[in-house]
Amino acid sequence: MASKMHRVFVYGTLKRGQPNYGVMTDQTIGKATFQGQGETKFRFPLVIAGPFNIPYCVNKEGVGEHVRGELYEVDDKMLAYLDKMEDIPVHYQRLIQTIYLDADNRSESHDTEAFIYQLCDYKDFILELPFFKDYDSYGPHGLQYVSRKYRDKTKSWFEVLKGH
């Protein structure tokens, strides 16, 4: 039986040139085919937060920027891997948003719906952090992403986000 394909919009560490991009090219995990660059139709806060400098696209429509990223078509196996990696539904939620494939030509003829991993359960201080339009772990902000293999396992940023 053929695997169903799903559109997924990535805005953070899974983009080309970013720390977790290898996931998108690892055929043993599943299939991911790059479809193009784009940005969210609606504005959302994109923040870098916590002791591990994780990028979060916060599900607060109308606040922040039109978030830039990359659109992929992924098979069921890759989608399941991404869901596990993003700790669905505990850490992120996988939501459907409208993505413009051609940011310079923002029209319905250039848009598509795609899954995007967004932070839905958070404390208000998250919205006080600087907002970004285009995430780059190596950017001038100095907040380089900390890979899971280098994290202090005693810290739980997720508990801070949830207010525990």
DSSP file (Angstrom, degrees, kcal/mol; ACC not computed):
  #  RESIDUE AA STRUCTURE BP1 BP2  ACC     N-H-->O    O-->H-N    N-H-->O    O-->H-N    TCO  KAPPA ALPHA  PHI   PSI    X-CA   Y-CA   Z-CA
    1    1 A M              0   0    0      0, 0.0     2,-0.1     0, 0.0     0, 0.0   0.000 360.0 360.0 360.0 131.7    0.0    0.0    0.0
    2    2 A A        -     0   0    0      1,-0.1     2,-0.2     0, 0.0     0, 0.0  -0.419 360.0-114.2 -72.1 143.4    1.4    3.4   -1.0
    3    3 A S        -     0   0    0     -2,-0.1     2,-0.2     1,-0.1    -1,-0.1  -0.532  28.6-116.8 -76.3 140.7    2.1    5.9    1.7
    4    4 A K        -     0   0    0     -2,-0.2    72,-0.6     1,-0.0     2,-0.4  -0.514  27.3-131.2 -73.8 145.6    0.0    9.0    1.8
    5    5 A M  E     -A   75   0A   0     -2,-0.2     2,-0.3    70,-0.2    70,-0.2  -0.797  21.9-167.9-101.7 144.8    1.9   12.3    1.3
    6    6 A H  E     -A   74   0A   0     68,-2.8    68,-3.1    -2,-0.4     2,-0.5  -0.970  21.1-124.3-131.3 143.5    1.5   15.3    3.6
    7    7 A R  E     -A   73   0A   0     -2,-0.3   108,-3.1    66,-0.2     2,-0.4  -0.773  30.3-176.6 -88.0 130.8    2.6   18.9    3.3
    8    8 A V  E     -Ab  72 115A   0     64,-2.8    64,-2.7    -2,-0.5     2,-0.6  -0.997  15.1-152.2-130.6 130.5    4.8   20.1    6.2
    9    9 A F  E     -Ab  71 116A   0    106,-3.5   108,-0.5    -2,-0.4     2,-0.4  -0.906  13.9-166.2-102.5 121.0    6.1   23.6    6.7
   10   10 A V  E     +A   70   0A   0     60,-2.9    60,-2.7    -2,-0.6   106,-0.0  -0.897  18.2 168.1-110.4 138.6    9.3   23.9    8.7
   11   11 A Y        +     0   0    0     -2,-0.4   124,-0.6    58,-0.2    57,-0.1   0.413  62.7  33.2-125.5  -4.4   10.6   27.2   10.1
   12   12 A G  S >  S-     0   0    0     43,-0.1     3,-1.6   122,-0.1   125,-0.1   0.193 116.0 -11.1-125.9-122.4   13.3   26.2   12.5
   13   13 A T  T 3  S+     0   0    0      1,-0.3     7,-2.1    42,-0.1     8,-0.3   0.568 121.1  64.6 -71.3  -9.3   16.0   23.6   12.9
   14   14 A L  T 3  S+     0   0    0      6,-0.2    -1,-0.3     5,-0.1    10,-0.2   0.536  80.1 104.4 -89.7  -7.1   14.7   21.4   10.2
   15   15 A K  S X  S-     0   0    0     -3,-1.6     3,-2.0     1,-0.1     6,-0.3  -0.270  89.7 -78.9 -69.5 160.0   15.4   23.9    7.4
   16   16 A R  T 3  S+     0   0    0      1,-0.3    -1,-0.1     5,-0.1    -2,-0.1  -0.345 120.2  20.2 -57.4 136.0   18.3   23.5    5.0
   17   17 A G  T 3  S+     0   0    0      1,-0.3    -1,-0.3    -3,-0.1    -2,-0.1   0.462 102.4 113.4  82.8   1.3   21.5   24.6    6.7
   18   18 A Q  S X  S-     0   0    0     -3,-2.0     3,-1.9    -5,-0.1    -1,-0.3  -0.647  82.3 -97.6-107.6 165.3   20.1   24.2   10.2
   19   19 A P  T 3  S+     0   0    0      0, 0.0     3,-0.3     0, 0.0    -5,-0.1   0.745 118.5  36.8 -56.6 -32.6   21.1   21.8   12.9
   20   20 A N  T >  S+     0   0    0     -7,-2.1     3,-1.7     1,-0.2     4,-0.5   0.245  79.8 109.9-105.2  14.0   18.4   19.1   12.4
   21   21 A Y  T X>  +     0   0    0     -3,-1.9     3,-1.4    -8,-0.3     4,-0.7   0.812  64.0  74.6 -59.1 -30.2   18.2   19.3    8.6
   22   22 A G  H >> S+     0   0    0     -3,-0.3     4,-0.7    -4,-0.3     3,-0.6   0.774  85.5  65.3 -54.7 -27.5   19.7   15.8    8.3
   23   23 A V  H X4 S+     0   0    0     -3,-1.7     3,-0.8     1,-0.2    -1,-0.3   0.904  97.8  53.7 -59.9 -41.3   16.4   14.4    9.4
   24   24 A M  H <4 S+     0   0    0     -3,-1.4     8,-0.3    -4,-0.5    -1,-0.2   0.677 113.6  41.7 -71.6 -16.6   14.8   15.7    6.2
   25   25 A T  H << S+     0   0    0     -4,-0.7     2,-1.0    -3,-0.6    -1,-0.2   0.436  84.9 106.6-108.6  -1.6   17.3   13.9    4.0
   26   26 A D    XX  -     0   0    0     -3,-0.8     3,-1.6    -4,-0.7     4,-1.2  -0.686  49.1-168.6 -85.1 101.7   17.6   10.6    5.9
   27   27 A Q  T 34 S+     0   0    0     -2,-1.0    -1,-0.2     1,-0.3    -4,-0.0   0.685  83.1  66.1 -65.1 -18.8   15.8    8.1    3.7
   28   28 A T  T 34 S+     0   0    0      1,-0.2    -1,-0.3    -3,-0.1     3,-0.1   0.754 102.9  47.9 -73.7 -22.1   15.8    5.5    6.6
   29   29 A I  T <4 S-     0   0    0     -3,-1.6     2,-0.3     1,-0.4    -2,-0.2   0.851 127.7 -81.1 -81.4 -38.2   13.5    7.8    8.5
   30   30 A G     <  -     0   0    0     -4,-1.2     2,-0.5    -7,-0.1    -1,-0.4  -0.950  55.2 -55.9 157.3-173.3   11.1    8.4    5.7
   31   31 A K        +     0   0    0     -2,-0.3    44,-1.9    -3,-0.1     2,-0.4  -0.840  42.5 173.1-104.7 133.0   10.7   10.4    2.5
   32   32 A A  E     -C   74   0A   0     -2,-0.5     2,-0.5    -8,-0.3    42,-0.2  -0.980   9.5-167.5-137.2 123.8   10.7   14.2    2.5
   33   33 A T  E     -C   73   0A   0     40,-3.0    40,-2.4    -2,-0.4     2,-0.2  -0.955  23.4-125.6-117.1 121.4   10.7   16.2   -0.8
   34   34 A F  E     +C   72   0A   0     -2,-0.5    38,-0.2    38,-0.2     3,-0.1  -0.433  27.5 178.1 -64.1 130.1   11.5   19.9   -0.8
   35   35 A Q  E     -     0   0A   0     36,-3.4     2,-0.2     1,-0.4    37,-0.2   0.614  50.3 -79.8-108.2 -20.5    8.7   21.9   -2.5
   36   36 A G  E     -C   71   0A   0     35,-1.1    35,-3.2     2,-0.0    -1,-0.4  -0.796  48.5 -64.2 143.6 173.4    9.9   25.4   -2.1
   37   37 A Q  E     +C   70   0A   0     -2,-0.2     2,-0.3    33,-0.2    33,-0.2  -0.600  56.9 145.6 -91.0 156.8   10.3   28.3    0.3
   38   38 A G  E     -C   69   0A   0     31,-2.2    31,-2.4    -2,-0.2     2,-0.3  -0.926  33.2-125.5-165.9-170.4    7.4   30.2    1.7
   39   39 A E  E     -CD  68 100A   0     61,-1.8    61,-3.1    -2,-0.3    29,-0.2  -0.986  36.7 -86.4-152.5 158.0    5.9   32.0    4.6
   40   40 A T  E     - D   0  99A   0     27,-2.0    59,-0.2    -2,-0.3     4,-0.1  -0.350  27.0-136.8 -66.4 143.1    2.8   31.8    6.7
   41   41 A K  E    S+     0   0A   0     57,-2.8     2,-0.3    25,-0.1    -1,-0.1   0.901  91.4  47.5 -64.1 -41.0   -0.3   33.7    5.4
   42   42 A F  E    S-     0   0A   0     56,-0.4    25,-0.5    25,-0.0     2,-0.3  -0.672  95.5-104.6-102.2 157.0   -0.9   35.0    8.9
   43   43 A R  E     +C   66   0A   0     -2,-0.3    19,-2.4    23,-0.2    20,-0.7  -0.581  41.3 173.4 -79.7 140.7    1.5   36.6   11.3
   44   44 A F  E     -C   65   0A   0     21,-2.9    21,-2.0    -2,-0.3     2,-0.5  -0.981  38.1-102.5-141.1 151.1    2.7   34.5   14.3
   45   45 A P        -     0   0    0      0, 0.0    13,-3.0     0, 0.0     2,-0.6  -0.656  32.1-166.7 -73.3 124.2    5.3   35.1   17.0
   46   46 A L  E     +F   57   0B   0     -2,-0.5    86,-2.4    86,-0.4     2,-0.3  -0.969  20.0 171.3-110.0 115.0    8.5   33.2   16.1
   47   47 A V  E     -F   56   0B   0      9,-2.6     9,-2.9    -2,-0.6     2,-0.5  -0.819  35.3-136.5-123.7 160.5   10.7   33.2   19.2
   48   48 A I  E     +F   55   0B   0     82,-0.4     2,-0.3    -2,-0.3     5,-0.1  -0.987  43.1 169.2-114.5 121.7   13.9   31.5   20.4
   49   49 A A  E   > +F   54   0B   0      5,-2.5     5,-2.2    -2,-0.5     3,-0.3  -0.912  17.9  21.8-140.6 158.3   13.4   30.4   24.0
   50   50 A G  T > 5S-     0   0    0     -2,-0.3     3,-1.4     3,-0.2   108,-0.0   0.029  91.8 -58.2  83.5 175.1   14.7   28.4   26.9
   51   51 A P  T 3 5S+     0   0    0      0, 0.0    -1,-0.2     0, 0.0   104,-0.0   0.640 135.0  50.2 -68.6 -13.3   18.1   27.0   27.9
   52   52 A F  T 3 5S-     0   0    0     -3,-0.3    94,-2.5    93,-0.1    -2,-0.2   0.358 106.5-124.2-106.5   4.7   18.4   25.1   24.6
   53   53 A N  T < 5 -     0   0    0     -3,-1.4    -3,-0.2    92,-0.2    90,-0.0   0.936  42.3-179.5  53.7  54.7   17.5   28.0   22.3
   54   54 A I  E   < -F   49   0B   0     -5,-2.2    -5,-2.5    91,-0.1     2,-0.4  -0.701  26.1-126.3 -88.2 133.3   14.6   26.3   20.6
   55   55 A P  E     -F   48   0B   0      0, 0.0     2,-0.4     0, 0.0    -7,-0.2  -0.657  29.4-172.0 -78.7 132.8   12.7   28.1   17.9
   56   56 A Y  E     -F   47   0B   0     -9,-2.9    -9,-2.6    -2,-0.4     2,-0.8  -0.992  21.6-154.4-126.9 128.0    8.9   28.2   18.6
   57   57 A C  E     -F   46   0B   0     60,-0.5    62,-1.9    -2,-0.4     2,-0.3  -0.908  29.8-145.0 -94.7 108.4    6.2   29.4   16.2
   58   58 A V  B     -g  119   0C   0    -13,-3.0     2,-2.4    -2,-0.8    62,-0.2  -0.570  12.4-124.0 -82.5 134.2    3.6   30.4   18.8
   59   59 A N  S    S+     0   0    0     60,-2.9     2,-0.3    -2,-0.3    -1,-0.1  -0.468  71.5 120.6 -78.6  73.7    0.0   29.9   17.8
   60   60 A K    >   -     0   0    0     -2,-2.4     3,-1.5     3,-0.2    -1,-0.1  -0.720  55.3-149.4-136.2  80.3   -1.1   33.5   18.4
   61   61 A E  T 3  S+     0   0    0     -2,-0.3   -17,-0.2     1,-0.2     3,-0.1  -0.202  76.0  25.9 -59.1 138.1   -2.4   34.6   15.1
   62   62 A G  T 3  S+     0   0    0    -19,-2.4     2,-0.4     1,-0.3    -1,-0.2   0.343 100.2  98.0  93.6  -5.4   -2.0   38.3   14.2
   63   63 A V  S <  S+     0   0    0     -3,-1.5     2,-0.4   -20,-0.7    -1,-0.3  -0.923  79.6   1.0-114.8 139.7    1.0   38.9   16.4
   64   64 A G  S    S-     0   0    0     -2,-0.4     2,-0.2   -21,-0.1   -21,-0.1  -0.715  97.9 -38.5  95.1-137.0    4.6   38.8   15.2
   65   65 A E  E     - C   0  44A   0    -21,-2.0   -21,-2.9    -2,-0.4     2,-0.9  -0.748  57.3 -89.8-127.3 167.5    5.7   38.3   11.6
   66   66 A H  E     - C   0  43A   0    -23,-0.3     2,-0.2    -2,-0.2   -23,-0.2  -0.784  58.9-130.1 -76.4 108.3    4.8   36.3    8.5
   67   67 A V  E     -     0   0A   0     -2,-0.9   -27,-2.0   -25,-0.5     2,-0.3  -0.453  16.9-143.1 -75.0 128.0    7.1   33.4    9.4
   68   68 A R  E     + C   0  39A   0     65,-3.2    67,-0.5    -2,-0.2     2,-0.3  -0.625  39.3 121.9 -88.9 147.9    9.5   32.2    6.6
   69   69 A G  E     - C   0  38A   0    -31,-2.4   -31,-2.2    -2,-0.3     2,-0.4  -0.897  53.0 -72.7-172.5-157.4   10.4   28.6    6.1
   70   70 A E  E     -AC  10  37A   0    -60,-2.7   -60,-2.9    -2,-0.3     2,-0.5  -0.957  28.7-138.9-128.7 142.1   10.4   25.6    3.7
   71   71 A L  E     +AC   9  36A   0    -35,-3.2   -36,-3.4    -2,-0.4   -35,-1.1  -0.857  24.4 179.2-102.4 133.1    7.6   23.4    2.5
   72   72 A Y  E     -AC   8  34A   0    -64,-2.7   -64,-2.8    -2,-0.5     2,-0.5  -0.936  26.9-137.7-127.3 151.1    8.1   19.7    2.2
   73   73 A E  E     -AC   7  33A   0    -40,-2.4   -40,-3.0    -2,-0.3     2,-0.3  -0.964  33.8-176.8-102.3 127.1    6.0   16.8    1.1
   74   74 A V  E     -AC   6  32A   0    -68,-3.1   -68,-2.8    -2,-0.5   -42,-0.2  -0.907  21.0-124.3-126.0 151.9    6.6   13.9    3.5
   75   75 A D  E  >  -A    5   0A   0    -44,-1.9     4,-2.6    -2,-0.3     5,-0.2  -0.320  39.3 -93.9 -85.7 175.6    5.3   10.3    3.7
   76   76 A D  H  > S+     0   0    0    -72,-0.6     4,-2.4     1,-0.2     5,-0.2   0.878 124.6  53.6 -57.2 -40.7    3.5    8.8    6.6
   77   77 A K  H  > S+     0   0    0      2,-0.2     4,-1.9     1,-0.2    -1,-0.2   0.916 111.2  44.4 -63.5 -45.0    6.7    7.4    8.1
   78   78 A M  H  > S+     0   0    0    -47,-0.2     4,-2.9     2,-0.2     5,-0.2   0.905 112.2  52.9 -66.5 -41.4    8.5   10.8    8.1
   79   79 A L  H  X S+     0   0    0     -4,-2.6     4,-2.6     1,-0.2    -2,-0.2   0.914 109.2  49.1 -61.4 -42.1    5.4   12.5    9.5
   80   80 A A  H  X S+     0   0    0     -4,-2.4     4,-1.9     2,-0.2    -1,-0.2   0.895 111.7  49.6 -63.6 -39.5    5.3   10.0   12.4
   81   81 A Y  H  X S+     0   0    0     -4,-1.9     4,-2.9     2,-0.2    -2,-0.2   0.932 111.5  48.2 -64.5 -45.6    9.0   10.5   13.0
   82   82 A L  H  X S+     0   0    0     -4,-2.9     4,-2.8     1,-0.2    -2,-0.2   0.902 109.1  53.9 -62.2 -41.1    8.5   14.3   13.0
   83   83 A D  H  <>S+     0   0    0     -4,-2.6     5,-2.7    -5,-0.2    -1,-0.2   0.914 112.4  43.9 -59.3 -42.3    5.6   14.0   15.4
   84   84 A K  H ><5S+     0   0    0     -4,-1.9     3,-1.2     3,-0.2    -2,-0.2   0.925 113.3  50.7 -68.0 -44.0    7.7   12.0   17.8
   85   85 A M  H 3<5S+     0   0    0     -4,-2.9    -2,-0.2     1,-0.3    -1,-0.2   0.888 113.7  44.8 -60.1 -40.3   10.7   14.4   17.4
   86   86 A E  T 3<5S-     0   0    0     -4,-2.8     6,-1.3    -5,-0.2    -1,-0.3   0.380 113.0-121.9 -87.4   4.0    8.4   17.4   18.1
   87   87 A D  T X>5 -     0   0    0     -3,-1.2     4,-3.2    -4,-0.2     3,-0.6   0.921  38.7-135.2  56.8  51.6    6.8   15.5   21.1
   88   88 A I  T 34<S+     0   0    0     -5,-2.7    -1,-0.2     1,-0.3     5,-0.1  -0.613  75.2   4.6 -75.5 135.6    3.3   15.7   19.7
   89   89 A P  T 34 S+     0   0    0      0, 0.0    -1,-0.3     0, 0.0    -2,-0.1  -0.914 128.3  55.8 -98.1  15.0    0.9   16.5   21.5
   90   90 A V  T <4 S+     0   0    0     -3,-0.6    -2,-0.2     1,-0.0    -3,-0.1   0.952 122.3  15.4 -75.1 -50.0    2.8   17.3   24.6
   91   91 A H  S  < S+     0   0    0     -4,-3.2    29,-0.4    -5,-0.2    30,-0.3   0.948 131.9  14.1 -91.5 -64.7    5.3   19.9   23.5
   92   92 A Y        -     0   0    0     -6,-1.3     2,-0.4    -5,-0.2    27,-0.2  -0.639  67.4-135.1-103.4 166.1    4.1   21.2   20.1
   93   93 A Q  E     - E   0 118A   0     25,-2.7    25,-2.8    -2,-0.2     2,-0.8  -0.943  17.2-131.7-113.4 144.6    0.8   20.8   18.3
   94   94 A R  E     + E   0 117A   0     -2,-0.4     2,-0.2    23,-0.2    23,-0.2  -0.872  40.0 171.2 -98.2 109.5    0.6   19.9   14.7
   95   95 A L  E     - E   0 116A   0     21,-2.6    21,-2.4    -2,-0.8     2,-0.5  -0.675  34.3-114.5-114.3 166.0   -1.8   22.4   13.1
   96   96 A I  E     + E   0 115A   0     19,-0.2     2,-0.3    -2,-0.2    19,-0.2  -0.908  39.2 169.0-103.0 128.3   -2.8   23.3    9.6
   97   97 A Q  E     - E   0 114A   0     17,-2.6    17,-2.3    -2,-0.5     2,-0.4  -0.923  37.8-105.2-131.9 159.4   -1.9   26.7    8.4
   98   98 A T  E     - E   0 113A   0     -2,-0.3   -57,-2.8    15,-0.2     2,-0.4  -0.735  36.1-164.4 -86.1 132.1   -2.0   28.5    5.0
   99   99 A I  E     -DE  40 112A   0     13,-3.5    13,-2.1    -2,-0.4     2,-0.6  -0.965  14.5-141.1-120.5 131.2    1.4   28.9    3.5
  100  100 A Y  E     -DE  39 111A   0    -61,-3.1   -61,-1.8    -2,-0.4    11,-0.2  -0.818   8.2-163.5 -87.5 123.8    2.3   31.3    0.6
  101  101 A L  S    S+     0   0    0      9,-3.2     2,-0.6    -2,-0.6   -64,-0.2   0.760  85.8  42.4 -78.3 -25.1    4.8   29.6   -1.7
  102  102 A D    >   -     0   0    0      8,-0.6     3,-1.8     3,-0.3    -1,-0.3  -0.876  69.6-170.4-123.7  96.2    5.8   32.8   -3.4
  103  103 A A  T 3  S+     0   0    0     -2,-0.6     3,-0.4     1,-0.3    -1,-0.1   0.763  86.9  56.2 -61.7 -25.3    6.1   35.5   -0.7
  104  104 A D  T 3  S+     0   0    0      1,-0.3     2,-0.3    -3,-0.1    -1,-0.3   0.669 110.5  45.9 -79.4 -15.7    6.4   38.2   -3.3
  105  105 A N  S <  S-     0   0    0     -3,-1.8     2,-1.7     5,-0.1    -3,-0.3  -0.663  75.0-176.0-126.7  74.3    3.1   37.2   -4.9
  106  106 A R        +     0   0    0     -3,-0.4     2,-0.3    -2,-0.3    -3,-0.1  -0.538  34.1 125.1 -79.4  87.1    0.8   36.7   -1.9
  107  107 A S  S >  S-     0   0    0     -2,-1.7     3,-2.0    -5,-0.2    -5,-0.2  -0.936  74.3-106.6-139.6 163.3   -2.3   35.5   -3.6
  108  108 A E  G >  S+     0   0    0     -2,-0.3     3,-1.2     1,-0.3    -2,-0.0   0.756 116.6  64.6 -62.8 -23.6   -4.6   32.5   -3.3
  109  109 A S  G 3  S+     0   0    0      1,-0.2    -1,-0.3    -9,-0.0    -3,-0.1   0.645 106.6  44.1 -74.3 -11.8   -3.2   31.0   -6.5
  110  110 A H  G <  S+     0   0    0     -3,-2.0    -9,-3.2    -5,-0.1    -8,-0.6   0.074  99.1  92.9-117.0  22.1    0.2   30.7   -4.7
  111  111 A D  E <   + E   0 100A   0     -3,-1.2     2,-0.3   -11,-0.2   -11,-0.2  -0.790  43.3 175.7-117.5 162.3   -1.0   29.3   -1.4
  112  112 A T  E     - E   0  99A   0    -13,-2.1   -13,-3.5    -2,-0.3     2,-0.4  -0.972  31.3-111.3-151.8 159.6   -1.4   25.9    0.1
  113  113 A E  E     + E   0  98A   0     -2,-0.3     2,-0.3   -15,-0.2   -15,-0.2  -0.792  42.1 166.6 -95.9 143.0   -2.3   24.3    3.4
  114  114 A A  E     - E   0  97A   0    -17,-2.3   -17,-2.6    -2,-0.4  -106,-0.2  -0.985  39.0 -99.5-150.2 156.4    0.4   22.5    5.3
  115  115 A F  E     -bE   8  96A   0   -108,-3.1  -106,-3.5    -2,-0.3     2,-0.3  -0.554  39.0-176.6 -72.9 144.6    1.0   21.1    8.7
  116  116 A I  E     -bE   9  95A   0    -21,-2.4   -21,-2.6    -2,-0.2     2,-0.7  -0.991  26.9-125.3-142.4 139.8    3.1   23.3   11.0
  117  117 A Y  E     + E   0  94A   0   -108,-0.5   -60,-0.5    -2,-0.3     2,-0.3  -0.772  40.5 176.0 -88.9 116.3    4.4   22.5   14.5
  118  118 A Q  E     - E   0  93A   0    -25,-2.8   -25,-2.7    -2,-0.7     2,-0.6  -0.905  35.2-119.7-126.1 150.4    3.3   25.3   16.8
  119  119 A L  B     +g   58   0C   0    -62,-1.9   -60,-2.9    -2,-0.3   -27,-0.1  -0.780  37.5 163.3 -85.1 120.5    3.5   26.0   20.5
  120  120 A C        +     0   0    0     -2,-0.6     2,-0.7   -29,-0.4    -1,-0.2   0.708  60.4  57.8-110.0 -30.2   -0.1   26.3   21.8
  121  121 A D  S    S+     0   0    0    -30,-0.3     2,-0.3     2,-0.0    -1,-0.2  -0.900  75.2 128.9-110.5 106.8    0.3   26.0   25.6
  122  122 A Y        -     0   0    0     -2,-0.7     2,-0.2    -3,-0.1    40,-0.1  -0.949  55.6-102.0-152.8 164.5    2.6   28.7   26.9
  123  123 A K    >   -     0   0    0     38,-0.3     3,-1.9    -2,-0.3     4,-0.4  -0.630  39.4-109.9 -91.4 155.2    3.0   31.4   29.5
  124  124 A D  G >  S+     0   0    0      1,-0.3     3,-1.6    -2,-0.2     4,-0.3   0.766 110.1  73.7 -57.7 -29.1    2.6   35.1   28.6
  125  125 A F  G >  S+     0   0    0      1,-0.3     3,-1.6     2,-0.2     4,-0.4   0.779  83.2  70.5 -60.2 -23.3    6.3   35.9   29.0
  126  126 A I  G X  S+     0   0    0     -3,-1.9     3,-1.2     1,-0.3    -1,-0.3   0.878  94.4  54.5 -58.1 -36.7    6.9   34.0   25.7
  127  127 A L  G <  S+     0   0    0     -3,-1.6    -1,-0.3    -4,-0.4    -2,-0.2   0.494  98.6  63.3 -78.8  -2.2    5.3   36.9   23.9
  128  128 A E  G <  S+     0   0    0     -3,-1.6    -1,-0.2    -4,-0.3    -2,-0.2   0.510  84.5  95.9 -94.6  -7.1    7.7   39.3   25.5
  129  129 A L  S <  S-     0   0    0     -3,-1.2   -80,-0.1    -4,-0.4     2,-0.0  -0.390  93.3 -82.5 -76.4 159.4   10.7   37.7   23.8
  130  130 A P        -     0   0    0      0, 0.0   -82,-0.4     0, 0.0     2,-0.3  -0.361  45.4-132.5 -61.7 141.7   12.0   39.1   20.5
  131  131 A F        -     0   0    0    -84,-0.1     2,-0.3    -3,-0.1   -84,-0.2  -0.747  19.1-160.6 -96.4 144.9   10.1   38.0   17.4
  132  132 A F        -     0   0    0    -86,-2.4   -86,-0.4    -2,-0.3   -67,-0.3  -0.877  18.7-160.3-121.1 155.0   11.9   36.8   14.3
  133  133 A K  S    S+     0   0    0     -2,-0.3   -65,-3.2     1,-0.3     2,-0.4   0.745  88.0  24.8 -97.7 -35.4   10.7   36.5   10.7
  134  134 A D  S    S-     0   0    0    -67,-0.2    -1,-0.3   -88,-0.1     2,-0.2  -0.943  80.8-137.9-139.4 110.3   13.3   33.9    9.5
  135  135 A Y        +     0   0    0   -124,-0.6     2,-0.3   -67,-0.5     3,-0.1  -0.442  25.3 169.3 -73.8 137.8   15.0   31.6   12.0
  136  136 A D    >   -     0   0    0     -2,-0.2     3,-2.1     1,-0.1     5,-0.2  -0.882  25.5-154.2-146.1 114.8   18.7   30.9   11.7
  137  137 A S  T 3  S+     0   0    0     -2,-0.3    -1,-0.1     1,-0.3  -119,-0.1   0.793 100.2  46.9 -57.2 -28.4   20.5   29.0   14.5
  138  138 A Y  T 3  S+     0   0    0      6,-0.1    -1,-0.3     4,-0.1     6,-0.1   0.171  89.5 128.2-101.3  17.0   23.7   30.7   13.6
  139  139 A G  S X  S-     0   0    0     -3,-2.1     3,-1.6     4,-0.1     4,-0.1  -0.020  78.4 -93.2 -71.1 175.5   22.3   34.3   13.3
  140  140 A P  T 3  S+     0   0    0      0, 0.0    -1,-0.1     0, 0.0    -3,-0.1   0.567 110.6  84.1 -68.3  -8.8   23.5   37.5   14.9
  141  141 A H  T 3  S-     0   0    0     -5,-0.2    -4,-0.1     1,-0.1    -3,-0.1   0.720  92.4-136.4 -66.9 -20.1   21.1   37.0   17.9
  142  142 A G    <   +     0   0    0     -3,-1.6     2,-0.7     1,-0.1    -1,-0.1   0.648  65.7 124.5  74.9  15.6   23.8   34.6   19.5
  143  143 A L        -     0   0    0     -4,-0.1     2,-0.1   -90,-0.0    -1,-0.1  -0.557  40.8-175.5-107.9  66.2   21.2   32.1   20.5
  144  144 A Q        -     0   0    0     -2,-0.7    -6,-0.1     1,-0.1    -7,-0.1  -0.411  31.9-105.7 -68.5 134.3   22.6   28.9   18.8
  145  145 A Y        -     0   0    0     -2,-0.1     2,-0.7     1,-0.1   -92,-0.2  -0.283  26.6-135.2 -58.7 138.2   20.4   25.8   19.2
  146  146 A V        -     0   0    0    -94,-2.5     5,-0.1    -3,-0.1    -1,-0.1  -0.893  21.8-129.3-100.7 115.1   21.6   23.2   21.6
  147  147 A S    >   -     0   0    0     -2,-0.7     3,-1.9     1,-0.1     4,-0.4  -0.236  19.8-114.5 -60.6 149.2   21.3   19.7   20.1
  148  148 A R  G >  S+     0   0    0      1,-0.3     3,-1.1     2,-0.2    -1,-0.1   0.827 114.7  61.1 -55.9 -34.5   19.6   17.1   22.3
  149  149 A K  G 3  S+     0   0    0      1,-0.2    -1,-0.3     3,-0.0    -2,-0.1   0.701 108.5  43.4 -70.4 -15.7   22.8   15.1   22.6
  150  150 A Y  G <  S+     0   0    0     -3,-1.9    -1,-0.2     2,-0.1    -2,-0.2   0.337  89.8 115.9-107.4   5.0   24.4   18.1   24.4
  151  151 A R  S <  S-     0   0    0     -3,-1.1     2,-0.7    -4,-0.4   -99,-0.0  -0.468  72.6-115.5 -80.8 146.5   21.5   19.1   26.7
  152  152 A D    >   -     0   0    0     -2,-0.2     3,-1.5     1,-0.1    -1,-0.1  -0.714  24.5-152.1 -74.4 114.2   21.6   18.9   30.4
  153  153 A K  T 3  S+     0   0    0     -2,-0.7    -1,-0.1     1,-0.3    -2,-0.0   0.599  88.1  67.4 -70.6 -11.1   18.9   16.3   31.1
  154  154 A T  T 3  S+     0   0    0      2,-0.0     2,-0.4     0, 0.0    -1,-0.3   0.664  85.7  83.5 -83.4 -14.5   18.1   17.8   34.5
  155  155 A K    <   -     0   0    0     -3,-1.5     2,-0.5     1,-0.0     3,-0.1  -0.723  58.1-169.3 -90.5 136.5   16.6   20.9   32.9
  156  156 A S    >>  +     0   0    0     -2,-0.4     4,-1.1     1,-0.1     3,-0.6  -0.800  12.4 173.0-126.5  89.9   13.1   20.9   31.7
  157  157 A W  H 3> S+     0   0    0     -2,-0.5     4,-2.4     1,-0.2     5,-0.2   0.826  79.4  65.8 -63.2 -31.4   12.3   23.9   29.7
  158  158 A F  H 3> S+     0   0    0      1,-0.2     4,-2.0     2,-0.2    -1,-0.2   0.879  98.0  52.8 -59.8 -38.1    8.9   22.4   28.8
  159  159 A E  H <>>S+     0   0    0     -3,-0.6     5,-3.0     2,-0.2     4,-0.9   0.870 108.1  51.2 -65.7 -35.5    7.9   22.7   32.5
  160  160 A V  H ><5S+     0   0    0     -4,-1.1     3,-0.6     3,-0.2    -2,-0.2   0.926 109.1  50.7 -65.0 -44.4    8.9   26.4   32.4
  161  161 A L  H 3<5S+     0   0    0     -4,-2.4   -38,-0.3     1,-0.2    -2,-0.2   0.878 114.5  43.6 -60.1 -38.3    6.7   26.9   29.3
  162  162 A K  H 3<5S-     0   0    0     -4,-2.0    -1,-0.2    -5,-0.2    -2,-0.2   0.580 115.7-115.0 -85.6 -10.3    3.8   25.2   31.0
  163  163 A G  T <<5       0   0    0     -4,-0.9    -3,-0.2    -3,-0.6    -4,-0.1   0.746 360.0 360.0  84.2  24.1    4.3   27.1   34.3
  164  164 A H      <       0   0    0     -5,-3.0    -4,-0.2    -6,-0.2    -5,-0.1   0.433 360.0 360.0 -88.4 360.0    5.2   24.0   36.4
